[in-house]
């Protein structure tokens, strides 16, 4: 069993959305702990809708930061997002430090108000029996993660592993990959790796030839180009920007033009023209 498959199976069984905030380097190194991209953040249809609302991404990030502070106490707790949806948060402590927070959510206690404007599936009802069931499965996931972290520690100790510069760059790329659509900071990665943030930033720039913010922007714009090429008919420019970590449409357009020399709409038109040209050349052949 690996964690990714276990989460998928539990989501189907419980009718919840499960994701993790990971704070330990083992999640980037151990195949058993690596997750699908959407499992590193709240990924249900409702959460995607909520983040599109004015101030939604910032409100979500602030709420997640508050949850992390509470999770440092090491005890599971119930919390709710600004839109009224409830989550169960299960901290995973390892060697006395917070290694991850497991969230099981999209639930609503009986009689509680729900977000106006949402027309999709309503959250599952959070009955007393449901609370116990979710708490039990959250504890199961936390136990599994701790056991894998034990294996990771033993393997690192056995190899006498030395963290060279390439290790830190690999961790940086993994960190960006799982969080580029949010608001990741180099200080967060430094905390996960237990190193000084200035030292880490210097290593990344020396090895990659770019700083953390540049690498983050590269990944965001790479995803933006992909979505503009293949999904411009499904999403608006603003929606594509938000999916790539740009909460403001104007800022997204400014950064995109600075990097590519084109606005997002000009990029789409050029891509369509290139496709038409390729089709004509194919017909001529």
Residue pairs with C-beta under 8 A, 6 or more apart in sequence:
1 32
1 144
2 31
2 32
2 33
2 34
3 32
3 33
3 34
3 35
3 141
3 144
3 145
3 148
4 34
4 35
4 36
4 39
6 141
6 144
7 18
7 19
7 20
7 35
7 39
7 141
10 16
10 18
10 104
10 137
10 141
11 17
11 18
13 137
14 104
14 133
14 134
14 137
15 124
16 104
16 105
16 106
16 107
16 124
16 134
17 42
17 43
17 44
17 47
17 103
17 104
17 105
17 106
18 39
18 102
18 103
18 104
18 105
18 141
19 38
19 39
19 40
19 41
19 42
19 43
19 102
19 103
20 27
20 35
20 39
20 40
20 100
20 101
20 102
20 103
21 40
21 64
21 68
21 100
21 101
21 103
22 35
22 40
22 99
22 100
22 178
22 192
23 97
23 98
23 99
23 100
23 101
23 191
23 192
24 94
24 99
24 100
24 149
24 192
25 171
25 192
25 193
26 33
26 99
26 148
26 149
26 152
27 33
27 34
27 35
27 100
27 174
28 34
28 170
28 171
28 174
28 175
29 152
30 148
30 151
30 152
32 148
32 151
33 145
33 148
33 152
35 178
37 177
37 178
40 178
40 179
41 47
41 178
41 179
41 181
41 182
42 60
42 103
42 105
44 105
44 106
45 120
45 121
46 83
46 85
46 106
46 115
46 118
46 120
46 121
46 123
47 60
47 106
49 118
49 120
50 56
50 60
50 81
50 82
50 83
50 85
50 115
50 118
51 57
51 60
51 242
52 239
52 242
53 117
57 182
57 183
57 242
57 247
58 183
58 247
59 81
59 82
60 81
60 82
61 182
61 183
63 79
63 81
63 82
67 79
67 87
67 89
67 101
67 103
68 98
68 101
70 77
70 79
70 89
71 77
71 89
71 91
71 98
71 101
72 91
72 98
73 91
74 91
74 93
74 98
75 91
76 88
76 89
76 90
76 91
76 135
76 138
76 139
77 88
77 89
78 86
78 87
78 88
78 89
78 131
79 86
79 87
79 89
80 86
80 87
81 87
83 114
83 115
83 118
84 108
84 112
84 113
84 114
84 115
85 105
85 106
85 107
85 108
85 114
85 115
85 123
86 105
86 107
86 108
86 109
86 112
86 123
86 126
87 103
87 104
87 105
87 106
87 107
88 103
88 104
88 105
88 107
88 131
88 134
88 135
88 138
89 101
89 102
89 103
90 101
90 102
90 103
90 104
90 135
90 138
90 139
90 141
90 142
91 98
91 100
91 101
91 102
91 142
92 98
92 99
92 100
92 101
92 102
92 142
92 145
92 146
92 149
93 99
94 146
94 149
95 153
99 145
99 146
99 149
100 145
102 138
102 141
102 142
102 145
104 134
104 137
104 138
106 123
106 124
107 123
107 124
107 125
107 126
107 130
107 134
108 114
108 122
108 123
108 124
108 125
108 126
109 125
109 126
110 125
110 126
110 127
114 122
114 123
124 130
165 203
165 206
165 207
166 207
168 193
168 195
168 200
168 203
168 204
168 207
169 203
169 204
169 207
169 208
171 189
171 192
171 193
172 189
172 200
172 204
172 208
172 212
172 215
173 215
175 184
175 188
175 189
175 192
176 184
176 212
176 215
176 216
176 219
177 219
180 216
180 219
180 220
180 223
180 244
180 245
181 220
181 223
181 243
181 244
181 245
182 245
183 245
184 216
186 197
186 200
186 201
186 204
186 212
186 213
187 197
189 200
189 212
190 196
190 197
190 200
193 200
201 211
201 212
204 210
204 211
204 212
204 215
205 211
208 215
210 218
216 245
217 255
217 259
220 244
220 245
220 246
221 244
221 255
221 256
221 259
221 260
223 243
223 244
224 240
224 241
224 244
224 246
224 252
224 256
224 264
225 260
225 267
227 235
227 240
227 243
227 244
228 240
228 264
228 267
228 268
228 271
229 268
229 271
231 240
232 240
232 268
235 243
237 249
237 252
237 253
237 264
237 265
238 249
238 252
240 252
240 264
241 247
241 248
241 249
241 251
241 252
241 253
241 264
244 252
246 252
246 255
252 264
253 263
253 264
256 262
256 263
256 264
256 267
257 263
260 267
262 270
